[in-house]
Amino acid sequence: MDFELTEEQLAFRDLIRTFSRRSIAPVAYEWERSGRYPTEIVDEMKAMGLFGMLVPKQYGGIELDAVSYSIVFEEISKVWMGVAGVLGTHSMATRILATDGTEAQRARWLPGMATGEIRSGLALTEPGAGSDLQGITTTARRDGDVYAVNGAKTWITNARHATILPVLVKTDPNAKPTSRGISILMIETATPGFEVGKDLPKLGYKGPESCEVNITDCRVPVENLVGGREGSGLKQALSALEFGRCNIAGRAVGVAQAALDLALAYARERRAFGQPIAEFQAIQIKLADMAMQVQAARLLTWWAASKLDRGERADLETAMAKVYASEVALQSALESMRVHGGYGYSAEFEVERLYRDAPLMAIGEGTNEILKTVIARQLTGARGPGT
């Protein structure tokens, strides 16, 4: 068993780390506080090929392995987690097409998505359906060579900048079981009847927009049905979410590592009672706990990603990685704030942003509570970790 990255993965990590420190870190504080969209950063990520991380090379992508994919999100999230969101759901949309799209759909959209010329996201969540995707009410009624789509989505990251979105719909609202009536349609955002509503105000996760989407009598060509057959949408969405948990876990590790780094730096610099507070056992215990948890979260993430790279089923492993890493991010952000004392509560210190960003990872790509039930079902069934 090898716990080390390959030379290629190390070189790629260094590339992303250099980019993040050079192009994101210097502007993160000001742009995040003002709500400025990171246009220049997005353009640089396009030039680096990061919008094509999960796009096969034959369509112009760089086709990263899952471990490297998680590293991208860790390194970017160390300096500004919001920027990672620009890539997150876009990459999951490309994966849906790469794994489940028809050849015509892949040839039509993936080359542009790989360069970032075509931007995307993932339109699953609805006002009344988050974790329970079978509870969606958006419908797509077949009418000749088009579907008439009606419904509403919410919390759709990248919606305002998207050219096209995979939208989870019910093509047969009366299907039993319900999953057999769920499909994914690729809907171009310029289609009449497709309207991006307001940007939702957020505690953290600033940078990318998260929007409401309203769909009214939107007529979508039948050839935009992912995979060319109805009833496969839930499976396609859950497969994308399984892979996407590596990006959420990676983001969580990045936020947790940043919290640890800031706590270490502050503890060495801050003096009390005639010595650096890093000399006090109470602070040392906090730092030691954070360091152990961050490294455990990182290795758990790489372990889960490695199973995906081997083409093995990994819903249990990715759920474990996402849940554990996100809880570590929450705890590390809080502990780092405590190490900073009163300054940790100040908006002038970076740790305050980490505290606002960390909760997203416990919610996105399946809430931790839902994922714990997924883990428990696997443990009590036929499959346990490592089998």
Buried (B, 14 or more C-beta within 10 A) or exposed (E): EEEEBEEEBEEBBEEBBEBBEEBBBEBBBEBBEEEEBBEEBBEBBBEBBBBBBBBBEEBBBBBBBBBBBBBBBBBBBBBBBBBBBBBBBBBBBBBBBBBBBBEEBBEBBBBBBBBBEBBBBBBBBBEEBBEEBEEBBBBBBEEEEBBBBBBBBBBBBBBBBBBBBBBBBBBBBEBEEBBBBBBBBBBBBEBEBBBBBEBEEBEBBBBBBBBBBBBEEBBBBBEBBBBBEBBBBBBBBBBBBBBBBBBBBBBBBBBBBBBBBBBBEBBEEBEEEEEBBBBBEEBEEBBEBBBEBBBBBBEBBBBBBBBBBEEEEBBBBBBBBBBBBBBBBBBBBBBBBBBBEEBBEEEEBBBBBBBBBBBBBBBBBBBBEBBBEBBEEBEEEEEEEEE
